[in-house]
């Protein structure tokens, strides 16, 4: 797993958390 994909996964997890908190 390269750095770029790790960063993308990290941001996707962060967005997912924010969406859960909103609802």
GROMACS elastic network, one bead per residue, 0.5 to 0.9 nm:
[ bonds ]
;  ai    aj funct       b0    kb
    1     4     6  0.83994   500
    1     5     6  0.66427   500
    1     6     6  0.68898   500
    2     5     6  0.57096   500
    2     6     6  0.64122   500
    2     7     6  0.89193   500
    3     6     6  0.50587   500
    3     7     6  0.62373   500
    3     8     6  0.86898   500
    4     7     6  0.51826   500
    4     8     6  0.62530   500
    4     9     6  0.86872   500
    5     9     6  0.61116   500
    5    10     6  0.84725   500
    6     9     6  0.51759   500
    6    10     6  0.61246   500
    6    11     6  0.87382   500
    7    11     6  0.62408   500
    7    12     6  0.85714   500
    8    11     6  0.52622   500
    8    12     6  0.61769   500
    8    13     6  0.86717   500
    9    12     6  0.50492   500
    9    13     6  0.62026   500
    9    14     6  0.86583   500
   10    13     6  0.51988   500
   10    14     6  0.63081   500
   10    15     6  0.87649   500
   11    15     6  0.61612   500
   11    16     6  0.85061   500
   12    15     6  0.51318   500
   12    16     6  0.61245   500
   12    17     6  0.86784   500
   13    16     6  0.50026   500
   13    17     6  0.62468   500
   13    18     6  0.87473   500
   14    17     6  0.51732   500
   14    18     6  0.63774   500
   14    19     6  0.87406   500
   15    18     6  0.51351   500
   15    19     6  0.61901   500
   15    20     6  0.86571   500
   16    19     6  0.51506   500
   16    20     6  0.62677   500
   16    21     6  0.87239   500
   17    20     6  0.51645   500
   17    21     6  0.62727   500
   17    22     6  0.87667   500
   18    21     6  0.51018   500
   18    22     6  0.62611   500
   18    23     6  0.88713   500
   19    22     6  0.52158   500
   19    23     6  0.64912   500
   20    23     6  0.54617   500
